[in-house]
Every structure is written in C-alpha cells, then in structure tokens.
Amino acid sequence: MNIGILIIAHSPLASALRDCVLHVYPESANGVLALDVPPNESTETTRLTALALLQQLGTPNALVLTDVFGATPCNVAQKVVDGVSSRLVAGVNLPMLLRTVNYRHDPLDVLVSRALAGGTQCIMQVAVAAPQNQTRKLHDQENHNHHQ
C-alpha cells in the first residue's frame, strides 16, 4: 500500500510543490495533498484542516513535509504527526518531494530516509563556465577600479 504525503507550507508553496510533482506523477493526485498556510490563519484552524487532510489520504501511514523548521506550518504538523503511523520532515524541496512520491510504496522509515537523501543530494553549487573566446583585457580592469 502506498504511503500518503501531505505538504504543509506557507501559502502558496504547498500547492505549488504539489502541482509540480503532479506534472511528473499525475497518477498520484489522490496520494499527495497540500495545505497552504495563510499568514493570518489561527494555528487551531490549520491543525484541524491538516487532520482532515490526513484522513482524506485514506492510508494508515503518512509522511508530512513542511517548509521551515520552527515556523507555523511545522509547528502545526508536529501537533498532528504521531511519530508511528505518520512522520514529519522539515525543509521540503522539489527533489525531496519527487523522491518520496516515486518511492511511496516503501515502508515509512525507508521513505523518510529517501526524503532526506533526495532533499540534500540535489543541493549543489553549479559551476558557471566563462564565456568562450572572450578574454578580459587588462586595461578594462584598470579603468573601472574606481567603481568598486
């Protein structure tokens, strides 16, 4: 059985991430839900909505992904996740989400590990190559030093 995934993040990030993942995995629409947390919504309202969405997933196990540890979406998620049949990972990004959707059939503990790996392994500095056949002229640097 597939594990349900609930994204809880600052509005409109949760819905945007869900839209992106459904572009790649459109068949996962029922198993990936999003809760956008607006700036002025009470935490109790958000908590009740999150609980309803977890039930809507219709699976005994769920992975909840939030954007920022310590922020309202994460704090609310901590109140609805039990640590046994549902788990919480903060710092959601698109590579993490794609990895979790791809491996939703894995056990919950394994899925949490895959989420963490997917989120961190895809963060990298990408080198920018210098334009080809364009050498810097020495006098150009000398003429512009006063602007720095």
C-alpha positions as CSV (number, residue, x, y, z in Angstrom):
1,M,0.0,0.0,0.0
2,N,1.2,3.5,-0.8
3,I,2.0,6.0,1.9
4,G,0.1,9.3,1.8
5,I,2.0,12.5,1.5
6,L,0.8,15.8,3.0
7,I,2.7,19.0,2.3
8,I,2.1,21.8,4.8
9,A,3.8,25.1,3.9
10,H,3.5,28.8,3.8
11,S,1.0,29.8,1.1
12,P,1.3,29.2,-1.9
13,L,4.3,26.9,-1.6
14,A,2.5,23.7,-0.7
15,S,0.1,23.9,-3.7
16,A,2.9,24.9,-6.0
17,L,5.0,21.9,-5.0
18,R,2.0,19.6,-5.4
19,D,1.4,21.0,-8.9
20,C,5.0,20.4,-9.8
21,V,5.0,16.8,-8.6
22,L,1.7,16.0,-10.3
23,H,3.2,17.3,-13.6
24,V,5.7,14.3,-13.3
25,Y,3.4,11.9,-11.5
26,P,-0.2,12.8,-12.4
27,E,-1.5,9.4,-11.2
28,S,-0.5,10.4,-7.6
29,A,-3.2,13.1,-7.3
30,N,-5.1,11.3,-4.5
31,G,-2.0,10.4,-2.6
32,V,-0.4,13.8,-2.4
33,L,-2.3,16.6,-0.7
34,A,-1.3,20.2,0.1
35,L,-2.2,22.6,2.8
36,D,-1.2,26.3,2.2
37,V,-1.0,28.1,5.5
38,P,-2.1,31.8,5.0
39,P,-0.4,34.4,7.2
40,N,-3.3,35.3,9.5
41,E,-4.9,31.9,10.0
42,S,-5.1,30.5,13.5
43,T,-3.0,27.5,14.3
44,E,-6.1,25.7,15.5
45,T,-7.8,26.2,12.2
46,T,-4.7,25.0,10.4
47,R,-4.4,22.0,12.7
48,L,-8.0,20.9,12.1
49,T,-7.5,21.2,8.3
50,A,-4.3,19.2,8.5
51,L,-6.1,16.4,10.5
52,A,-8.9,16.3,7.9
53,L,-6.4,16.1,5.0
54,L,-4.5,13.3,6.7
55,Q,-7.8,11.4,7.0
56,Q,-8.6,12.2,3.3
57,L,-5.4,10.5,2.3
58,G,-7.1,7.2,3.3
59,T,-3.9,5.4,4.2
60,P,-2.8,4.2,7.6
61,N,0.7,5.7,7.0
62,A,1.5,9.3,6.0
63,L,4.6,11.4,5.5
64,V,4.1,15.1,6.3
65,L,6.6,17.5,4.6
66,T,6.9,21.1,5.8
67,D,8.9,24.1,4.6
68,V,10.7,25.7,7.6
69,F,11.5,24.1,10.9
70,G,10.1,26.2,13.7
71,A,7.7,28.1,11.6
72,T,3.9,27.8,11.9
73,P,3.4,25.1,9.3
74,C,6.0,22.9,11.0
75,N,4.7,23.6,14.5
76,V,1.1,22.6,13.4
77,A,2.5,19.5,11.7
78,Q,4.2,18.5,14.9
79,K,0.8,18.5,16.6
80,V,-0.8,16.2,14.1
81,V,2.0,13.7,13.4
82,D,2.2,10.8,15.9
83,G,5.7,9.5,15.0
84,V,4.4,6.0,14.5
85,S,2.0,5.9,11.6
86,S,2.9,9.4,10.4
87,R,6.3,11.1,10.2
88,L,7.4,14.7,9.7
89,V,10.3,16.1,7.7
90,A,11.0,19.8,7.5
91,G,12.8,21.6,4.7
92,V,10.8,20.3,1.8
93,N,12.0,20.9,-1.7
94,L,11.0,19.6,-5.1
95,P,13.7,16.9,-5.4
96,M,12.7,15.6,-1.9
97,L,9.1,15.5,-3.0
98,L,9.7,13.8,-6.3
99,R,11.8,11.1,-4.5
100,T,9.1,10.5,-1.9
101,V,6.3,10.2,-4.5
102,N,8.4,7.8,-6.6
103,Y,9.0,5.5,-3.6
104,R,5.6,5.8,-1.8
105,H,5.4,2.0,-1.7
106,D,8.4,1.7,0.6
107,P,8.0,1.4,4.4
108,L,7.6,4.7,6.2
109,D,11.0,4.5,7.8
110,V,12.7,3.9,4.5
111,L,10.6,6.7,2.9
112,V,11.8,9.2,5.5
113,S,15.4,8.2,4.7
114,R,14.7,8.6,1.0
115,A,13.1,12.0,1.5
116,L,16.2,13.3,3.5
117,A,18.6,11.9,0.8
118,G,16.5,13.4,-2.0
119,G,16.4,16.7,-0.4
120,T,20.1,17.0,0.4
121,Q,21.7,15.2,-2.5
122,C,20.2,17.5,-5.0
123,I,21.5,20.7,-3.4
124,M,24.7,21.7,-5.1
125,Q,26.6,24.6,-6.4
126,V,26.6,24.5,-10.2
127,A,29.8,25.9,-11.8
128,V,29.3,28.7,-14.3
129,A,31.6,28.5,-17.2
130,A,33.4,31.6,-18.6
131,P,32.1,32.8,-21.9
132,Q,34.0,31.1,-24.8
133,N,36.5,33.2,-26.8
134,Q,36.1,36.3,-24.7
135,T,39.3,37.2,-22.9
136,R,39.4,40.0,-20.4
137,K,41.5,43.0,-21.4
138,L,44.0,44.1,-18.8
139,H,43.2,47.8,-19.3
140,D,39.4,47.2,-18.7
141,Q,40.1,46.3,-15.1
142,E,42.3,49.4,-14.6
143,N,39.7,51.8,-16.0
144,H,36.9,50.5,-13.7
145,N,38.7,50.1,-10.3
146,H,37.2,53.5,-9.1
147,H,33.7,52.0,-9.5
148,Q,34.3,49.2,-7.0
